[in-house]
């Protein structure tokens, strides 16, 4: 067991000296020392670990400490780190060249795999990140419908495109306001935010703005305010009312695609969106994402149509090789059966370990969040009532015991197929120790 968390340990200098030094060096050349805010420990305090290597269910920091990893590169590592089939595919592709700026058969092959797995997708276009995928899907929706307004839901994150990097105003359905310097009022003037799981708000906004709305975009299972599950009525109303209003429904499955099921969240929910965005798993851990949907909509993209979208490295041969390898492995339903079994084991164990501490747990398959909130979380208004100080204490207690969790109450944790029953039991035991110290 690592030393207990205290003020001295929080700095990272005592328990992780090499990470502490690496972070100090990084902050002199990289803003905040990290290349994505999610990697910083801003919500929990302390110095982020610098990772040296990873294998299977484990990551290893610069100081040589091993951790059971429940981040999995924020989702892509569903088979575990450095999976031999993925490594083999990437190495073989790299030997032929890393980028050509021209079509390859690997792009067609992974497109065929995605279309076969996700029935709502008839054609697909590859990009380099989830942000690019959602940004491009929204541009396509506007170009197809010839409408301007976009509806998103509070607590759902769709990347850092200007029109989506917004916060809600004071009313139930309000024009969004920028929540980052550099995002102009003009960029967000056509974005409206609603509360997640609020069917009445969906009906009302369509009644008021229906002919102006190009699309609704949502996470069909939220991972960016913790794991939040939509109600059946909410999804049914959303699909029925968008169809009636001529607005498109965009499922952001960057996180849930190939994670909660081979066909994504939509295959579990029985909902057919018009467009779907994918990322993370489809690149096998390399920078890759995609958006796809009905052929009549997708054919509006240049050069088939006139909606512009391009990318020098889109469909990169290394990324498509990794994506093809991981999707081939995931086609075996046994993978998802095992992930469900491990997810249930962890869910029940953490619930038991937390005991009488006010909490609730939300899980779908191998996505899970332990909320320090006694009420089930179904919207951002409820999520923000979580005790984030307790989460920070829990996070560091688990880290001290060799368990690497997402460094925010508002991120989902991910189980991989490389985790073992013993890894899950070790995690539960660590949680029992952490919570025992609280009593």
C-alpha positions, 0 to 999 in steps of 0.5 A: 500500500502507498502512503496515506494521502495528506497535505505533503503527499498531495503535492506529488513531490514525496510519493511520485518524485519523477512525475513531480519533476516531469510536471515542473518541466512540462509547465515551463513549455506547455500551458498548465503542463498538460495538452488536455485539461482532463489530464490535470488534477485540477478537480482533485488537487495534487500533481498528475502522474506522468505515465511511462508505459501500459500493458493490459489493465495496468499503467506504470508511472515514471517512478515505476509504480503500477496502477489498475487503470480505469481511464483507458485513455478516456475510453479507447482501450476497451481491450486493454493497453498494448493489445497484441493484435492492435500492435501487430496491425499498426506495426504492419501499417507503419512499415508501408508508410505513415501517411499518403494523402490519398485513399487506402483500402483500410479506410473502406474496410473500417467503414464497412465494419462500422456500417455493418455494426451500426444499422443507422449508419449507411455512409461514414466519413473519417476525421481525426478527433471527436471534436471534428466529428461533432463539428462536422455533423452539425455543419452537415445538419445545417447544410442539409436542413437549411436551418440554423439552430442547434439544441444541446443538453446541459452536462453533455460535452461534444468537443471544443467547437465554438458553437458547442462550448457553451453554458446554459442561461437562467431559463429552462430553454435558453440561448447559450452563452459562451463559457470560454474566452475566445468564443464569441456571442455570434458563435453561440447565438444559434445554440439552445441548451435544455435540461437532459431527460426533460421531455417537456422542454423538448416539446416546448422548444420545438413548439417555439422554434421548430422551423428554425431547428436543424438538429438536436445533439446529445450523448445517448448515455452521458459520460461527461457529467459522470455516467448518466442514463436517459429515461425511455420516455425522454428518448422516445419523445425526442425521436418522435418530435424531431421527426415531426419537426423535420429536425435531425437527431444526432447521437454523439457516440464518441464515448459510447460507440462500441463501448456499451455494445457493439452497435453502440447505445442506439442498439440498446435503446432501439432508437435510430438517429439520423447522424452518429458521431464516433471516436475513441474506440474506432481509432484503437487508441490512435487519433481517429473519429468518424461521423455517419448516418443516412446516405441521403444526408451524408451525400451532401458532404463535398465532393458528393455534395457541397457541405465542406469538410476536409482533413489531411490526416483523416483516415490515416493508415495507422489509425485505420489499421488499429481501428480495424484490428480492435473492431474485428476483436469486438465482433465477438459477443463474448467480449461484451458478456465478459465486460458486463460481468466485470461491470456488475462485479465492480458495481456491487462491490463499490456499492457495498464498500461505500455502505452508508456514505451518501452515494449512488452508482450509475452503470451501463456495461463497462461504463460506471460512476460512483456519485457522492450524491444520495440521489440518482443523477439524471441531469446536470442540476442534480450532478452539480450537487455531488460532494466533489470534496469527498470525491477528491478524498476518494480519488487520492485514497484509491491512487495511494492504493494503486487504483487509477481513477478519472480525476473528476467526479464528472467523468465515467470510469471504464473497464477493459477486457484485460481486467481480471476478476482479481483486479476488480476484487483488488479495487473493491478492497482498496475502496473498502480501506478508503471508506473505512478510514472515513468512519 
